[in-house]
Amino acid sequence: EGSEYRILKGGEKTIRKFHPIIVYEYSPSIDKLINFQNSKNAFIFIKKMRYKQYRIFKKRILIDMKNYNANFADCNIICFHESNLPQFLENKNYFKTIFSIH
């Protein structure tokens, strides 16, 4: 809890080399408890590495996150490197029975 940024930072070389899909917990409420901007730092770190980030909502809806927002409810974020975006993110009709893109 609250260590996502440190873990991502520790894996920076691997992330840069392989561009894996990343899922992390976005939790501004925990950030307040531990007095550390973990979610904000993780979001900015991943964005600088040219990843697109999506909130996972109700296990089936992906919501594009262009900017950090401390007012969002805690959630999981899935991240795809811009060089390796899945087809369903580029074509909103593809896999529409699996995901909804907003």
C-alpha positions in Angstrom: 0.0 0.0 0.0 1.5 3.3 -1.1 4.6 1.9 -2.7 3.6 1.8 -6.4 5.8 4.7 -7.4 8.9 3.3 -5.7 8.3 -0.1 -7.4 7.8 1.5 -10.8 10.9 3.6 -10.3 12.9 0.5 -9.3 11.8 -1.2 -12.5 12.5 1.8 -14.8 15.2 0.1 -17.0 13.0 -3.0 -17.6 9.9 -0.8 -18.3 11.9 1.3 -20.8 13.3 -1.8 -22.6 10.2 -4.0 -22.8 7.2 -1.6 -22.6 5.1 -4.0 -20.5 1.4 -3.5 -19.8 1.3 -2.0 -16.3 -1.5 -2.2 -13.8 -1.2 -0.2 -10.6 -3.4 1.0 -7.7 -4.3 4.7 -7.9 -5.2 5.6 -4.4 -5.3 9.3 -3.3 -6.9 8.3 -0.1 -3.9 6.2 0.9 -1.6 9.0 -0.2 -3.3 11.3 2.4 -2.9 8.7 5.1 0.8 8.1 4.5 1.5 11.8 3.6 3.2 10.9 0.3 2.0 11.6 -3.2 2.5 8.1 -4.4 -0.4 8.1 -6.9 0.6 11.4 -8.4 4.2 10.4 -8.6 3.3 7.1 -10.2 1.0 8.8 -12.7 3.6 11.4 -13.7 6.4 8.8 -13.9 4.3 6.5 -16.3 3.1 9.4 -18.4 6.7 10.6 -18.9 7.6 7.1 -20.1 5.0 7.7 -22.9 2.3 5.4 -21.5 -1.5 6.0 -21.9 -3.3 5.4 -18.7 -6.9 4.2 -18.2 -9.0 3.9 -15.1 -10.6 0.5 -14.8 -14.2 1.0 -13.9 -16.6 -1.8 -13.0 -14.1 -4.3 -14.5 -15.2 -3.6 -18.0 -15.0 0.1 -18.7 -11.7 1.9 -19.4 -11.7 5.7 -18.9 -8.8 7.6 -20.5 -6.8 9.5 -17.8 -5.0 12.4 -19.4 -4.2 14.2 -16.1 -3.7 13.3 -12.5 -6.7 14.1 -10.3 -6.6 13.7 -6.5 -10.4 13.8 -6.4 -10.9 10.6 -8.3 -12.0 7.6 -6.2 -9.4 4.9 -5.6 -9.2 2.6 -8.5 -6.9 0.4 -10.6 -5.1 1.9 -13.6 -4.0 -0.1 -16.7 -1.3 1.4 -18.8 -0.2 0.8 -22.4 3.0 2.2 -24.0 2.1 4.4 -26.9 4.1 2.2 -29.3 2.1 -0.8 -28.3 -1.6 0.3 -27.9 -4.1 -2.6 -28.2 -6.2 -2.4 -31.3 -9.4 -2.0 -29.3 -8.1 1.3 -28.0 -7.6 2.6 -31.5 -10.9 1.2 -32.8 -13.7 1.7 -30.4 -15.9 -0.9 -32.1 -13.3 -3.6 -31.6 -13.9 -5.8 -28.6 -16.9 -3.6 -27.6 -18.4 -6.6 -25.9 -15.4 -6.8 -23.6 -14.6 -3.2 -22.9 -16.2 0.2 -23.2 -13.9 3.1 -23.8 -14.8 6.6 -22.5 
